[in-house]
């Protein structure tokens, strides 16, 4: 199994903080978001290699940071060639870029570089093996207004995804898709088919929505804290919560 961290965005909503620094390297309680993610990946023996996809502007930032981060796994940074928000590939485009560039023929754990989560990734991987199908990590955000910003999911008694709606105006529930995915190599091979149909190359949720109509996809529901660092407000909230933890 391989892991891929998506870190090719420009985070313009967080300017000026992200003008010269990529969002995954913003600090939460004194540590970059990326460090929290990498620490969790370090603990999973099954993951043989970690890829980080970014852009031409920020690849030096990530290479400099990773040069000082100790990890036994192979870690490789990849430059997708984009230079600004206008010519970015989008998350699905980035996934295809890495698959083709590295000729990955394996199951792949995908994590957005701005996701802070506290559950053990080994549990997610065990769930994936039990279901023998692609999975997505789900979180009950507890508020329908906030749920409108995400993919809203319905699952059956066996935790199979039976409905997925990306950013609905009227969410049916508060169970949302986080940007933590575990794709089987079979389902990864369908990304090219999806993109050939001229579908969105941006939010991965659109691919999940498309895939769940064709294949079995399961939802791993976790209750531990999760933060999507998409605004200054969420950055400050996460920083405050993590500082409180450290002080106890």
C-alpha positions in Angstrom: 0.0 0.0 0.0 1.1 3.5 -0.8 0.0 6.9 0.6 -0.6 10.2 -1.2 -0.8 13.6 0.4 -2.6 16.2 -1.7 -0.8 19.5 -1.3 -1.1 21.3 -4.6 -3.6 24.0 -3.8 -2.8 27.7 -3.4 -5.2 28.4 -0.4 -6.1 31.9 -1.6 -8.8 32.2 1.1 -6.0 32.3 3.7 -4.0 35.1 2.2 -1.7 36.6 3.3 -0.7 33.6 5.5 -0.4 31.4 2.4 1.1 33.9 0.0 4.5 32.4 0.4 3.8 29.3 2.5 1.7 26.3 1.6 -1.3 25.6 3.8 -0.1 22.2 5.0 3.0 23.9 6.5 0.9 26.4 8.6 1.4 25.8 12.3 -1.1 24.3 14.7 0.1 24.6 18.3 3.6 25.1 17.0 3.7 22.2 14.5 2.9 22.2 10.8 -0.3 20.4 9.8 1.8 18.2 7.6 3.8 17.0 10.6 0.6 15.7 12.3 -0.3 13.8 9.1 3.2 12.3 8.7 3.4 11.2 12.3 0.2 9.2 11.8 1.6 7.7 8.6 4.8 6.7 10.3 2.9 4.4 12.6 1.4 2.3 9.8 3.7 -0.5 8.8 1.6 -1.5 5.7 2.4 1.8 4.0 5.6 1.4 2.1 6.0 4.8 0.5 4.5 8.3 0.8 4.0 10.7 -2.1 3.3 14.3 -1.7 2.0 16.2 -4.8 2.4 19.9 -4.9 3.0 22.7 -7.4 6.0 24.5 -8.9 5.6 27.5 -6.5 5.6 25.4 -3.3 7.8 22.4 -4.0 10.9 24.0 -2.5 9.0 24.6 0.8 8.0 21.0 1.1 11.4 19.7 0.1 13.1 21.9 2.7 10.7 20.8 5.4 10.9 17.1 4.6 14.7 17.2 4.6 14.6 17.7 8.3 11.7 15.3 9.1 12.8 11.8 10.2 10.9 8.9 8.7 12.0 5.4 7.6 9.5 5.2 4.8 10.4 6.4 1.3 8.9 9.9 0.8 8.8 11.6 -2.6 7.6 15.1 -3.5 6.1 15.6 -7.0 5.7 18.9 -8.9 2.5 18.9 -11.0 3.8 21.9 -13.0 1.1 24.4 -12.0 2.0 27.9 -11.1 -1.2 29.5 -9.9 -4.9 28.8 -9.1 -5.8 29.3 -12.8 -3.8 26.4 -14.1 -4.0 23.9 -11.2 -4.9 20.3 -12.1 -7.5 19.9 -9.3 -7.4 17.1 -6.8 -8.5 14.3 -9.2 -6.1 15.6 -11.8 -3.3 15.5 -9.2 -4.2 11.9 -8.3 -4.1 10.8 -12.0 -0.8 12.7 -12.4 0.9 10.8 -9.6 -0.5 7.4 -10.6 0.9 7.9 -14.1 4.1 9.5 -13.2 5.0 6.9 -10.5 3.2 4.0 -12.3 1.4 3.1 -9.1 -0.3 -0.3 -9.3 -1.3 -0.7 -5.7 -4.0 0.3 -3.1 -3.6 4.0 -2.3 -4.4 5.9 0.9 -5.2 9.6 0.0 -5.1 12.4 2.5 -5.7 16.1 1.9 -2.8 18.1 3.3 -5.1 20.4 5.2 -6.9 17.6 7.2 -6.3 17.3 10.9 -7.6 14.1 12.3 -7.1 12.1 15.5 -8.1 8.5 14.7 -5.6 5.7 14.1 -5.1 5.1 10.4 -4.6 1.4 11.1 -8.3 1.1 12.0 -9.2 2.7 8.6 -7.0 0.2 6.8 -8.4 -2.8 8.7 -11.9 -1.6 7.7 -10.8 -1.4 4.0 -9.5 -5.0 4.2 -12.7 -6.2 5.8 -14.9 -4.6 3.2 -12.5 -5.6 0.3 -13.5 -2.3 -1.4 -12.7 1.4 -1.6 -13.6 3.4 1.5 -13.9 7.0 2.6 -13.6 8.3 6.2 -16.9 9.9 7.4 -17.6 12.4 10.2 -20.8 13.7 11.7 -20.2 17.4 11.7 -23.4 18.0 13.7 -24.7 21.0 11.8 -26.6 21.1 8.5 -25.4 24.6 7.6 -21.8 23.5 7.9 -22.6 20.3 6.1 -23.5 22.3 3.0 -19.8 22.9 2.4 -19.0 19.2 2.0 -20.1 15.9 0.4 -23.1 14.6 2.4 -23.3 10.8 2.6 -25.9 8.2 3.4 -24.8 4.6 4.3 -26.8 1.4 4.8 -26.6 -1.0 7.7 -23.5 -2.6 6.2 -21.8 0.9 5.9 -22.0 0.8 2.1 -22.5 4.3 0.6 -26.0 4.5 -0.9 -26.1 8.2 -1.6 -23.5 10.9 -2.0 -24.3 14.5 -2.7 -21.5 17.0 -3.2 -22.2 20.4 -1.4 -26.0 20.1 -1.3 -28.0 23.3 -0.7 -30.3 21.3 1.6 -28.3 18.5 3.3 -30.3 15.4 4.2 -28.0 14.7 7.2 -24.8 16.0 8.9 -22.7 12.9 8.0 -20.0 14.3 5.7 -17.1 13.0 3.6 -13.7 14.0 4.8 -10.7 14.1 2.4 -9.4 10.7 3.6 -9.8 8.0 1.0 -8.6 4.4 0.6 -8.9 3.3 -3.0 -8.4 -0.2 -4.3 -6.0 -0.4 -7.3 -9.0 -1.5 -9.3 -11.0 1.6 -8.6 -8.0 3.9 -9.1 -7.8 2.5 -12.7 -11.3 4.0 -13.3 -10.1 7.6 -12.7 -9.1 7.9 -16.4 -12.5 6.8 -17.4 -14.1 9.3 -15.1 -12.0 12.2 -16.5 -12.6 11.1 -20.1 -16.3 11.7 -19.5 -15.3 15.4 -19.0 -16.3 15.4 -15.3 -14.9 17.7 -12.6 -11.2 17.2 -11.9 -11.3 19.2 -8.7 -13.2 18.0 -5.6 -12.6 14.2 -5.0 -16.2 13.9 -3.8 -17.4 14.1 -7.4 -15.4 11.0 -8.2 -16.7 9.2 -5.1 -20.3 10.1 -6.1 -19.6 8.7 -9.6 -17.8 5.6 -8.3 -20.4 4.7 -5.7 -23.0 4.4 -8.5 -20.9 1.8 -10.2 -19.0 -0.1 -7.5 -19.3 -0.8 -3.8 -17.8 2.0 -1.7 -17.9 2.0 2.1 -18.0 4.7 4.7 -15.7 4.4 7.8 -17.4 6.5 10.5 -15.1 8.0 13.1 -15.9 10.0 16.2 -12.5 11.5 17.0 -12.0 15.2 16.3 -11.4 16.3 12.7 -10.6 19.8 11.3 -10.7 20.9 7.7 -8.4 23.9 7.7 -10.2 25.9 5.0 -10.4 29.3 6.6 -8.7 31.6 9.2 -11.5 30.7 11.6 -10.9 26.9 11.4 -7.2 27.5 11.6 -7.6 29.5 14.8 -10.1 27.0 16.2 -7.8 24.0 15.7 -4.8 25.9 17.0 -6.7 26.8 20.2 -7.9 23.2 20.7 -4.5 21.7 20.2 -2.8 24.2 22.5 -5.3 23.3 25.2 -4.5 19.6 24.9 -0.8 20.3 25.2 -1.3 22.4 28.3 -3.1 19.5 30.1 
